[in-house]
């Protein structure tokens, strides 16, 4: 046995003292009674990189009392680690790392730290500990290597000087709830590798970091460190890797790199550095990776200080900064360059010719580059990705130029001024292409390029002038975007594998072939803004459970809306607006539980209000405008309908009766919106964002994106009557309210004062009476107000937004006066009491008080009558009555002359 591979025995006793079975393809479960535990003299045991899935670090491992080295890493152990492992008091090295489903009990880990006092190496990466950092570990002067990465440590790292003269590696990576300042190491240290990445360490880097003179790797990425980098960093002369990515460092990058000649990797990305790159960077002859992306650096990029500078540079990431000028010429001459990312800067000029063909990745997007694409680009045979989008590049691209780029997977030339010519050999180009984006260019004519037959999964040709497109037999196509071109003729049938297919804003004609329903993987189907017609295939509602968006807006379809929808479907948006569809709203829509947008506007649908849609829990946008809907909306059939509805447009129909107060009370999504807690900016997702056309502020506006916080109600141009419900004032997150062109009566509700963020209010062309509430001047977001063509009277309120409204807001109300009308009020400029107060007075008329007054008057009158009758018309009484009668007559005459006066 002692002669077997991985087995070592004591030369004197013959006992097995070492088993090294690492990387032996072992599998199965190690039980606590396994024969493995029958080697009591074992000193070293290595079972790393095997598959013991289902096994735990059991009590059996605690029997090796002589064990000094135990390595169970990367072997899929799981469950609780037996506390008996802490009995191995002779352990010098313990490595349980990368067994991600194993864990210590709280007492088990404490016991291990307290009992294993001889440890030099403790690696527990990925083991769940869920404990504060044990202070006692910092007193173990024997420690050489400590790796507690991704162990769930929390709390505050001890803020004290660390005296571990032998410690070479300290890794606390991935303990996101562990905080503290940068550790203070004594000058007498041997630290080679320090990794605090993905923790919550914060504060300023101390100047004492320069004491780590043996340090080779420093990783502080994705922490909370801030302020400037200390100049003492220049003392780290042995460092090969410096990663400060993803912090809050600011100020200028210090010019400390003259002494750091061993530096291979330098990553300062995703910080707030400003100013220019220090010139000492050009002295890094062994440099492999340089990443300064996502900062606020500016100016020109420095050149290497000698001909060997940057000679080993393979990865250059300088994107998302403020660099300007032309691209430095030395970047075109780097013999080892594999990746170049200068995107999102302000580089100008032409793209130069690359001298070596080592490049695999180039991203120069979002700059101000112009001219043609250099010919050397098409010689880079190792190329896998090229992104030159959003520049001012021009010229004619011949597809034959791509012949050598057989490894190219991603090509993005969008948002330029390029045109394209197809060669007869185009079919053999780009055999491994996966994504191709040529959108927003000057491509015209017929698109015949057949590339990536087996690999292409995303093709974007939108916003060009392509007049014809031949569908190719792409096997992996997922996203095919042809919208906003000049496509004519019949509708192309998307590949069966397609998930996204858009041909909107073209000139396609003819009918939709039922063959489109064979694309059963489709998720987004957008055929809007074409000249398509005929009847809709019945299968459109049930051919795919994955389809979430069906947009047929602005075509010439007629007939009925598909009546059958699959149970458990994924429809989120259904848009049939601006066609000639008729009949009834399909009752089967009730099973579309994911539906958020239903747009049936501008058709010929003849139906009553589809109250049953109120049961759809996610419906946010409902547009029924310009159809033939009729009848009373009535009362809800269910409790709390339309709870998520926040955009409702019923305009230009024949609805009648009272405004639907009970429905209005249920619109919870228009009440108390906390915009700060809203997730996402717009409705939709990365593949498709919803749009809608609404009448807002008196104008038809197409919202190409719908804000998640936008709310509006439009009941205009119907036959609603009665008073405006006070409950509308509860919809305090409304942005727009349009009740115009109806037969509404009564007062403007005082509760409208609660609509604090209302931007547009249109109550025009009704029969409203009374005064305009002064309280409406508190609506400081109001931009458009239309109260014209009503029976309103009295003084127009003044202040805030009311100072900005013109005559058009009030015309057709002859009883109104004051600014901005020419009809001046003849009263004192004091706001009238609100209708609410007047209404209270009128409704509070008390017959008891009236009868009391009547009774008292009757008694006094009878008494005076008797007195006159008995005394024979006394002169003093006649004189008093006569005098007051003349006063009353005079006052009436003078009042007619001056006009009415309110006091």
Phi, psi and omega in degrees: 000323182295347180267357181289153175298133177085000181246129176235141182237157175290131185293336183268304186274337183081002180290145174288120182245350180211132173236118176242095181250024181294148178053042184253010180060029178284148178211169180112185184254134176263107179276163183293342178257019181297151177296344177303328186271015181259026177240078188295343182264007184297131179251330180227131179224121181232109178245021187296153175057053171231189180232091177253041182304132184097350180266150173247162173282091194273181181297337182302327182293341179282357182274348183276077187294340181263001187293131176248334181227123179229121180232108178244022188291152174053045182231014172065030170293151181215172177081189182291136175277127184300133178296344179297342180295337179286355178276353182279072190292347180267002183298131174254329182223126178228121180230106177246013190295158177063028166250081196292345181256012176262155182207154173265145163286159183301315180290328181296317180291319178300318180296320180298314182295322183285324189269329185271074188280350182263003186301133170251330179230124176227107181240114181234025185308128176086350177280133180283118179250317179050064184212164169287162179292127183286114182303327186297336179296332181281000176255002182273093184293346180278346185298131176247323184219122182230114180235105177242037181293142172052045182252002181076024176293148180216179181090201184249129177294138184306130180264077180208164179294137182256118180248079176235082190297338182263351186295123180250331181228130172226116180232120176241020185308140169079009173266083192295342180259012177262122184238178181143178175270170177302130183302143180261108179262144177289163180296331180274078181225160180238021188298129180248325187225119179233122182230109176245017187296152179055040171239185180252024176298145186212186179093194184263145174288126182284157177297336181293353176300337177292348178285346184276065190284348176263359186296132177247328180230124176231116180237107177244023186294147176056047171245202182238025180293151185216184180065201189268166177274132181291146179294340180296353177300337180293347179280350182276067189289344181265357189291137178246336182222122180232113183235108178245020184301142170072040175239203179237030178297147182218183181080191181276150175285123184294151182274071191246011192265002179298322184271350186267058187288346179269358186295125180252320182238125177228114182233107178245022187289162175057053173228199180239033179295145179228180181080202184256161174291130182295144184296336182295345176303327183292358182263001187273091186283337182260009190293136180249319182230132177230114183230105175245019187293158174060054173228203177234036180286151185217184179079199181267157177276127183293151178272157176297147185282343175213175187293341179268353180298135180063017185295337180259001187298126182244331184231120179235115178237109180233017184293164177057055174224200181237026180298144180224187184082189179276161177292127184303139184295331183292338178294336180278353187245009182284118187288338185252006187294125178252324185226133177226115180234106177242023187293159176055054173229203181232035179293143181234180177086190181272158170277127182282179180268129180280138186269342183233154184258023181283339187301137177241340186213127175226130173227107178242023185292161176057053172231199179236037181285150180219180184091194182265167177284128185297146182295332181297335178304323186276004176255359184277087189292342180267002185303132172241336183212132177224121179231112179238022187293159174057054170231200177240035182290146183219183180108176182254126177263127174263129183300335180295338180295339184274008188302322185276349187272060185287344180261359183293128180250324185231123180228119180231107178243021187292162177057052173227202179232041184271148170241169190222137172239139183264130176268165181291343181260016185301334185294340184261005185275154172047063184292340183247013183297139179247318178229134179225120180236109178243020184293159178057054175227199182245037181282133183224176177078203182273131178264115186238006187291116180251094181238159173056049183307319183258351189241333187295123179236353177216120179229119180239111178243017186294159178056054170229200178235037182288127183260342180214148182216126178258117180292129181259163182278059179290128185272337186244009186298127177246317184236117179234108186243110181241015188289158179059057172231202179239033183299136179234170177089196184288162180290125175292144177271124183291154175302150183299333183277356189297140172254322180236126179220116180229125173234025183296158178056054172229199181234034182291148181224178181091190183259166174277122179286140175301344179297339180297335181285355175280347176279072190287353178265002186298138177246326179229123178233109184240106180246018188291161175057057173225194177245029181291149182213199182082189179268151181282136176301138181298336185285350186300334182271351188217020183272347182210132175282345183271344185292129180247336182230126171232110183241111180242020186301147174054061169231204181231034180292146176226179184092211185250158173288141178312133188266348186242126176235140182294140173292133183080020181290170184250013184305124175249327181225127172234116184232108178246017187301146173059057169230204178233036182285149185221198182074215187254163172288126184301125179293338181290351175299342183297340180268000179275075189290343179265000187295127178246328182232123173233113184239105180246014186296155174058053173228203180235035183288127181246102188201168169271175183298127182281074185300334182293344175293342179298345179276353180283116191289339185248004184294119182248330184234123178230114180241116177239010189300154173054055171231207178237036174295146187209173175088180178281141174288324174074203183251154182296149176268346179234164178281133176054064178283161174051046183295333183258357186289130180224350172231114181227124184231106178248014188297155174058054171228196180239035175295147181219180181086191181289156171299142189285083187300318183294326175292318181299325179294340185268356186282072184297332183287353176254015181238135169052045178288127175263096185296334180292334182258005179286133179269132178077152183269323189226157177291139180115197181217193183295334182275328185204132175243134185290153175223162179200146176255127183226158171268110184232132177055036175084001182228149174283122183234132174265117176272105181288343170223147181248114177300141179294347181254000185282135181222139177200151176231128178228106176249020189290161174056052171231204179235033178295148180219182182084190184272160176281124183296138177298334185296343177300331177297344178281345183275064193284004175251012179294139174258329181219141178219121181230110177242019188290163175056054172228202179235039184287144181234180178086194184271163167287121185300136176295337181294346178299342178298342181277352182277068194294337181248017178296131181254337183216129179227119181233109177242018188293161175056053172231202179233036182290147182230182180082195185258162175279121183301130177301332184295342180293346177292348178281354180277082189282353176266354187293119179256326183232128177228127178227108178243015187295160175056057173225199178238037182286152182225167170090193188283131176284125181302151180239152177117150178052230186294337182294342176286346185261351185274142182263187182301327184300336181289342190231353188299154182083012173237083187299342181275356179274150178212163179099172183306134010262007183288154176283345179282099183282146177283141177262010180257168172298143183279069178240129181304138177291153172297149184291158177299332182298319179292316179298319181297321178298320180295315182294316182285344182263018179300124188247112182291337178296314180295321180298316180294324178298314179297320180296320180296314180297317180297322180296316180296314181295321180296315180297322180296314179296324179296317178297320181298316181294319182296319183287315188272352176075060174054073180297140185295322183297324181288321178298320181296318180295313182295316181298317180299316182288328176297316179297322178298315182298317180296316179298316180297322180294319180294315181294328178294320178298325181287324185269341188092160184296145179232126179267130178233000000 
